[in-house]
Amino acid sequence: MITKSEQDQEKFLAASASIELIEDGMRVGLGTGSTAAHAVKLLGKRVKEGLRVQCVCTSLSTETLAKQEGIAIFNLSEVPELDIAIDGADESDHNLQLIKGGGGALTREKVVASVAKAFIVIVDSSKFVQTLGAFPLPIEVIPFAVPAVQRRLLDLGASSVRLRKAKSESEFLTDQGNYILDCDFGQITNPKTLASQLDSICGVVEHGLFVDMTSKLIIGQNGQVKVINK
């Protein structure tokens, strides 16, 4: 079990390695979460040194941080295709299938990843797992559909379906104004099948299974960087 400081160092190492992949003039997707925040800050340093990039952010929080770092921010109508997207993950298995959405930005994260030529995922060693499922699977749902979607998720085999709450104990709202259901499916041995089943549920905006999207996984581990390519 790694300490919090060791975990943060591993996140920093993975983020540092990902920023080295960015070249002058690239169009870059910037992810959400603590590991992605390291990448944003490191990119900001390179921008101050003269690197030219056009960036699209996966959340309002990332956009705020990027602007603070002096990074030029655009939207997808201005920059519809990206050369690279860099983001963290809550879990990655050895086949580079992911669970994402712990930070609540899964829909925009998936959109940004889908328009990038290369999707680079950066994690600390605790996020690299044999089988997905220890981390609850986030599912973004329109508020009206929550009761119906909850029933369908239980029918699909979820042992629990919890409506995510904010620190104020009110319902957590995504940047799109939707709710998130955190679901315990146990070990997810076939992410593709479950993803397809979730895609078919009316009222589901997006789910946190990122299947066959990762180009490269960068893991900070024991003071070093491990890279797994698709």
Buried (B, 14 or more C-beta within 10 A) or exposed (E): EBEEEBBBBBBBBBBBBBBEBBEEEBBBBBBBBBBBBBBBBBBBEBBEEEBEBBBBBBBEBBBEBBBEBEBEBBEBEEBEEBBBBBBBBBBBBEBBBBBBBBBBBBBBBBBBBEBBEBBBBBBBBBBBBEBBBBBBBBBBBBEEBBEEBBEBBEEBEBEEBEBBEEEEEEBBBBBEEBBBBBBBBEEBEEBEEBBEBBEEBEBBBBBBBBBEBBBBBBBBBEEEBBEBEE
